[in-house]
Amino acid sequence: DVKCSHGTTTGQLDEDAIYALRTRGIDEATARGLLTLAFAGEVLEQVALDAIAERVELAVAGKLPERFNLAGLVEAAAALND
């Protein structure tokens, strides 16, 4: 269920998207983290001021496990290709 109000969005991650990632060998926690990052990225694209976008991006990154930093994502992607 997704609820939008005054420019904000709350709700659950798309279970179909999680399933699609899981069928490609990505564990559930990583799938949820990737979808959270993707959603945050879409929101940040709408922020007009780069300085604010950077601060929000850092705040979001700080709430996610370490494995979701850029180096961790590159490493995970490389592991999928092995």
C-alpha positions in Angstrom: 0.0 0.0 0.0 1.4 3.4 -1.0 0.0 6.6 0.3 0.9 10.0 -1.2 0.1 13.2 0.5 1.6 16.7 0.1 4.5 15.4 -1.9 5.4 12.6 0.5 5.2 8.9 -0.1 5.0 6.1 2.4 4.3 2.4 2.1 5.7 -1.0 1.5 8.3 -2.0 -1.2 6.9 -3.6 -4.3 6.8 -7.4 -3.6 7.0 -8.2 -7.3 10.2 -6.2 -7.6 11.6 -8.0 -4.6 10.6 -11.3 -6.1 12.3 -10.4 -9.4 15.6 -9.6 -7.7 15.3 -12.8 -5.6 15.0 -14.9 -8.8 18.3 -13.4 -9.9 20.1 -14.7 -6.8 19.8 -11.6 -4.6 18.9 -12.2 -1.0 15.8 -10.5 0.4 17.6 -8.0 2.6 19.8 -6.9 -0.3 16.8 -6.7 -2.6 15.0 -4.5 -0.1 18.1 -2.2 0.3 18.5 -1.9 -3.4 14.9 -0.9 -3.9 15.1 1.6 -1.1 18.2 3.1 -2.7 16.4 3.3 -6.1 13.4 5.0 -4.5 15.7 7.5 -2.7 17.5 8.2 -6.0 14.2 9.0 -7.7 13.3 11.4 -4.9 16.7 13.0 -5.0 16.5 13.6 -8.7 13.7 16.0 -7.9 15.7 18.1 -5.4 16.8 21.3 -7.2 19.7 22.2 -4.9 22.7 19.9 -5.1 23.9 20.7 -1.6 20.5 19.6 -0.1 20.4 16.5 -2.3 23.9 15.5 -1.1 22.9 15.9 2.5 19.7 13.8 2.1 21.7 11.2 0.2 24.2 10.9 3.0 21.4 10.7 5.6 19.7 7.9 3.6 23.0 6.1 3.2 23.6 6.4 6.9 20.4 4.5 7.7 21.2 1.5 5.5 23.6 -1.3 6.3 27.3 -0.8 5.2 26.9 -3.3 2.3 24.7 -0.7 0.5 27.6 1.8 0.0 28.8 2.1 -3.6 31.8 -0.2 -3.1 29.5 -2.8 -1.6 27.1 -2.6 -4.5 29.8 -2.9 -7.1 31.2 -5.9 -5.2 27.8 -7.6 -5.1 27.2 -7.0 -8.8 30.6 -8.5 -9.6 29.8 -11.5 -7.5 26.6 -12.1 -9.6 28.7 -12.2 -12.8 31.0 -14.9 -11.4 
